[in-house]
Amino acid sequence: MKNIFFALTLMIVSFGMNAQTSAVDLKFDKEHHQLGDVTKGEKKTFKYNFENTGTETIEIEIVSGCDCTTLDWTRGPIKVGEKGIIDVIFDSTEKEASETVDVDIYLKNINPKSDSPYLIVLDYTFDLIIKK
């Protein structure tokens, strides 16, 4: 788990460093959500709000998470200065333990340094309560 957290932190820091030198830069109001106690079977909803603070229009290709996560996001081009939202519904029905869940955002924009789409990784955590 510590290795996963370290790798995730490294990816986020790397993206932040690349964003400062590239035309693609998204500023999120919150990159991590702490849902707190969640009773097994309970659903939680929340949002990741962001603004395009880069110098080029961006477009989200896809946002993905685990099977427990339903995602919807701003579709179409997001111009510089415009805002977008990623809506999240977390369903704890199939969960057996507390964990951190990644939310991966793939842009249609291509990173010139890697010649592949930009990837942004956000996450949320929860403390699962199982009633007996």
N, C-alpha and C positions, 0 to 999 in steps of 0.2 A: 504494500500500500504506500509506503514511503517513497519507493521508486516511481510509482505512478504519479504521486503528488509532485516529486522533483521534476519529472519529465513534463508534466502539465505546466508547472511554474516556468520551466525553461522555454517552452513553446510560447507562453503568453509574453514573457520578457522579450523573446526574439521577435515576436510580431510587433510589439511596441517599439523596438529599436528599428525594425524595417519600416514601420509606418511613418517614423519621423523623417526618413529619407526617401519616401515614395509618395506618389500622388494619391494613394489610397490610405485613408485614415478615418476610422470610425471611433467616436467617443461615446462610450456607454455610461449611463448614469449608475449602473451597478453591473459588475462582471461576475459576481458571486451572490447567490441568494441562499440564506439560511432559513429553511422552512420551520425549524424547531421541531417540537413533538408532533408526530403524525400517527394517528391510530390506524392500524392495518385496515385497509378497505376504504380509507378516506381519500378524497381527491382535493388537491390544492391547485389554485391558479395564481399565476403571477406573470409579470412582463419584464422583458429586457428592452428598455428604451435607448435609442441611440441617435446620434447626429452624424451626418457625413461632413467631417471637418477637413477632408483632403482637398485635392485640387482637380479631381475628376469625378464624373458621375459613376456610381457603383450600381451593381445589380446583384441580388442574392440568387444563386442557382438553387440551393437547397439548404435546409436546416434539418439536422438529424440528432436523434438521441436514442435512448434505449426504448424497448417496447412499452415501458411504463409511462412514456412521455409523448403527449400529443402536441404538435407544434404548428403554428401558423405565423406568417410573417408578411411584411410589406412586400408587395409584388411590383415588378416593373422598375424602371430606372429611378434612382434616388440621387438627385442633383446635389451639388455642393451646397451646404447650408440647410438642406432638408433633413427631416427627422423620419425615423422608422421605428417599428415595434416588432418584437418577436413575442407572441403570446404562447404561454406554456400551460398545459394541464398535466399535472403529475397524478397518476393513479397508483396508490400503494397496495392495491389488492393482491398482487402476486409477489410482493416483497417479503423477505424473511429476516432482514437485518437492516440497520442503518447504513447509509453509504453516501458517497458523492457521485453525482450523475453529470456526465459531460453533455454539453449542447454544442454541436459542431456546426459552424456556419461556413459554407463554401460560397465564394463569390464567383460570378462569371468573369470578373476582371482577372487578368493574368499578371502574376508577379514577374517582372522582367529578370529578376535575379535567379529565379528557379524555373522559369518558363512553365509554371503550373498555376492553377487557381489559388487565390488567397484563401487561407484557412484561419478562422478565428475560433478559439475554444473558450466557452464560458462554462459555468457549472452551477449546480445547486446541491445542497446537502439537506438531510433530514434525519431525525432521530425517531426510529420506528418504535411504536408502542403496540405490543401484542396483548390484547385482553384475554384473560383465561376464563 
